[in-house]
Amino acid sequence: MKLSEIPTPALVVDAAAMQRNIDRMAAYFAGRACKLRPHFKAHKTPEIARRQLLAGQCTGLTCATVGEAEVVVAEGIETEILIANEVVGPGKAARVAALARRSRIVVAVDSEYGAADLAEAARAAAVEIGVVVDVNVGMPRCGIAPGEDAVALAGRVAETPGLLLRGMMGYEGHVVGIADRADRAPRAEKTMERLLSTVELARGRGLPVDIVSAGGTGTYDITGALEGITEVQAGSYVLMDTAYARLDLPFEQALSVLATVLSRPRPEQCAADAGLKACAVDHGNPEVKGVPGASVLFLSDEHATIALPGECVLAPGDRIELWPSHIDPTINLHDVLYAIDGDEVVATWPVAARGYIEQRGR
Amino acid sequence: MKLSEIPTPALVVDAAAMQRNIDRMAAYFAGRACKLRPHFKAHKTPEIARRQLLAGQCTGLTCATVGEAEVVVAEGIETEILIANEVVGPGKAARVAALARRSRIVVAVDSEYGAADLAEAARAAAVEIGVVVDVNVGMPRCGIAPGEDAVALAGRVAETPGLLLRGMMGYEGHVVGIADRADRAPRAEKTMERLLSTVELARGRGLPVDIVSAGGTGTYDITGALEGITEVQAGSYVLMDTAYARLDLPFEQALSVLATVLSRPRPEQCAADAGLKACAVDHGNPEVKGVPGASVLFLSDEHATIALPGECVLAPGDRIELWPSHIDPTINLHDVLYAIDGDEVVATWPVAARGYIEQRGR
């Protein structure tokens, strides 16, 4: 199949550029104490996860949902999975316990409620579930307060039958996207002091803290260079997007939204068939790849309205590519990724964990 | 199944409120020359489309993509389908021609290129494809210029073997969302003059213009009240969202995103498990239903971070519901809708046309 034959809208991966990203990240962690735990949520695509693990330097995979972990296990990917998110709600803990029978699973916990729920499911299934205590390092989302609160929770996890305390995590999501490294680095280091001092406190109380997990694409070589951090949860580096491209990172944009021009009603504008259902806009509108002077004005459900310089020759039937601003929710809109080498489609990779798999078959 | 047993995040439809919306819209069009052509893109859910058609006053269904039309036909919904969008790109015209063998299909065209592409596919499949000329009424997206340009294209469509000129359409998408009806109504009427004068010009040249299609939820009783408009393409009215709720419309919000509270790290904030992959934010953050003083601060991939009044008792494991700002891309994130009556799940409706069905099975 040729690139020109792909029905649009569709996501296209430059397979060679993606592999270079994977290799660059693996090269960074080679020879270091800290390793990588690639975040599966970024792409939800087993074929990509396999390539990330194959490059080595990985402690396992990170997932954001139980459903993602279920897909990883169902695909036969044998590695340790960290669900770096609180698992709360009907059926969730039981699903984790079922996974723990088949694979090595570690789950983030930040409350007594979450710990008790998991422990009950673990005991019912006669398994042990690994736990990392999720420490709030400054981002207002999840995570228990650093210091005594976090250590107390870790202590109770360590004493709870069914749970196995594995370590601690903290995600500095509020600093990973800061454009200027001179600003980003000290702020990341400061947030990580909250995690590392909490780890030290816990170890001082005799608690086992083997995993110290943190970081993202924007801080892989800042957080990843700190003594005591054992792994980095980076995801976006593998395909990149315009938001991360604004940072000074050695990774290439390898994912674009392929679209067909539907209409060129006026010289200064065209409409293409990639809209809100093909490309997420939470980090801003996508950029137009390789068309000088072109810019996306707005997306509607099935359209990108694009401003064009008058001399641009784009006409109905022509193809364009858009660089998304945020790959995670963009990939989640599609059922497959088309891996290309130049004009050739070399593979079609299912986005197997797209959506919420518990809804399928209902 | 009870509401409390639904795995989250999930979309919940108040089935009775939805039916009241359907009945109110049907009541408006009863006894009028103008009818409704409900837009399937809003929900992509055959079970909802069936209820819309059952209420009567419909000329058929509107779709935005060939894939949506394929799902409607595959589901055995026998009605005329208007693909109110340009169909351009590899395989698309052939798919329309295949549908035209099994169902009544009308497609929007705004260029010679689009007309020629459809005509070739129609002749190859030995079918005739209905066409409406898409007239630009002011929204910068698709549509040929009103007046002579549009009429000339209509004339060529009428002469083209394989194509059957059925009429004209124009979507006033730039005015449907204006909050104040006193502002919205005259602007909608003015945009519609462009369509109606073009229709008159075409008829004066002897061209058959039976369908004059326009309008949306915000203008159903403005555009729909104009002499000469034969149908309104409203979609959002059936479930509504916070964007349309700001208008003075007689429809109820009937769709919410059900979420579970994961964490309450501080009294002033909680995190719930509905993020960017469960709820679109292109029209703004969702609103929190029924929790006084609560507001969404931001969504990340799998989290809503919500500001709470200190006295609010929400804790991990509790449920909340979010009102989305834009239903179309929100529903497209899910595989099913849970139809509820109070605390009972009365049905689970597949979002059968979610995503791009041409990607499935690849």
Interface residues (C-beta under 8 A of the other chain):
Chain A: S4 E5 I6 P7 T8 P9 A10 K41 A64 T65 N85 E86 V88 G89 P90 G91 K92 D110 S111 Y113 G114 D117 N136 P140 R141 C142 G143 I144 A145 G173 T260 V261 L262 S263 R264 P265 R266 Q269 A271 D273 L276 K277 A278 A280 V281 D282 L297 L299 S300 D301 E302 H303 T305 A315 P316 G317 H326 D328 P329 N332 L333 H334 D335 V336 T348 P350 R354 G355 Y356 E358 Q359 R360 R362
Chain B: S4 E5 I6 P7 T8 P9 A10 K41 A64 T65 N85 E86 V88 G89 P90 G91 K92 D110 S111 Y113 G114 D117 N136 P140 R141 C142 G143 I144 A145 G173 T260 V261 L262 S263 R264 P265 R266 Q269 A271 D273 L276 K277 A278 A280 V281 D282 L297 L299 S300 D301 E302 H303 T305 A315 P316 G317 H326 D328 P329 N332 L333 H334 D335 V336 T348 P350 R354 G355 Y356 E358 Q359 R360 R362
